[in-house]
Amino acid sequence: MDPSTGQENFLLGHYKRLLKNNGSDFRFNSLRKLVLRYVKGADVLDLGCGTGHMTKALREKGCKVTSVDTDPEMIRLARAYTGNQDSHVLKGEDLRKVGKRRFDTIIALDVIEHIEDDRKVLDNMHAVLKEDGRIIISVPCFQWLYGKRDKAMGHWRRYQWNELSEKVKNAGFQIKSMRYWNLLGFFPYAFSEKLLNKPINEQLRYRNRGIVGETVNKLLCWWLTFEGLFPQPFGITLFCVAEKMGK
């Protein structure tokens, strides 16, 4: 679906509000732990880095990180937050413009749903990986959940399991792990988008200060981290790890 106009301001505002919490958002913290379990090698590309929370976590792990985003303001904020000067504005999907280096791992968290030609960006990820390189991606799932928040965020689609699997394999990757994630958020998300016909209220992610806010945030982070240890029957996110093969 063609996303609505004004999406860039909405998306930037979302990331700025999360940045004010200095990386204490329960969703990001639990997703970060899941991602770091699968990072391979030290040379990493953070594709669609936003304001740099994943970049910072990777640098703290000792990785050499190249960060790219299509929004110059995101890159400015990411450089300030992470201190990583290897951060670049990327126009279009040609990752070869990043430089001559090839990467051990490419991370694209909540990214490819923003790109109309997602097959092309998967092909480009394949092209700039080392021969045994790996991609780690997360996407929103279940197209029937597509709603107001997706449009505001600039999502072209939500993914079905078979759709994502087929696109990743056709780009020359072998899937090593794929799972649903964020079962906890499924029912409130579906209730808000499909019954109330409005975007889910995410103020808890933006305002987690004070005893109550911090406690709830920690409990939610614990739950989502626990979810990441075991396969879930469904969720609102698909998480995929795949390795490069010859095409």
GIHUWO-V197128 format. One record per residue. PSI is psi in whole degrees, -180 to 180 (none if undefined). Layout:
psi: <PSI,PSI>
This chain:
psi: <140,117,158,163,163,5,-34,-41,-39,-46,-44,-42,-39,-47,-36,-40,-38,-35,-34,-26,2,43,19,7,129,-37,-48,-45,-39,-37,-38,-45,-39,-44,-46,-22,-24,-3,134,128,-179,-16,106,139,122,97,124,55,-15,-133,7,15,-41,-38,-45,-44,-39,-41,-38,-25,-11,10,151,112,130,126,134,149,158,-13,116,-34,-37,-45,-40,-46,-39,-42,-43,-38,-39,-22,8,109,-12,59,132,147,126,119,124,-174,7,98,-13,-16,-14,-33,-172,-11,151,155,150,-40,138,127,128,90,117,52,-54,-17,-15,-7,125,-49,79,-27,-40,-43,-33,-40,-42,-34,-42,-40,-30,8,151,166,-33,26,171,145,145,115,150,144,155,146,166,99,-29,-15,-5,128,-154,-40,-41,-45,-45,-34,-10,30,130,-25,164,157,142,155,-52,-35,-50,-44,-46,-43,-40,-44,-41,-22,-2,28,151,123,126,-32,137,136,157,150,155,54,-37,-38,-7,-52,-45,-35,-48,-41,-45,-48,-38,-29,-43,-16,45,156,147,143,119,20,-28,-31,-29,-29,89,31,166,166,-47,-49,-45,-39,-47,-42,-43,-40,-42,-39,-43,-45,-47,-34,-42,-43,-39,-11,-18,150,140,149,-25,177,-171,3,143,133,126,135,126,151,149,136,166,145,none>
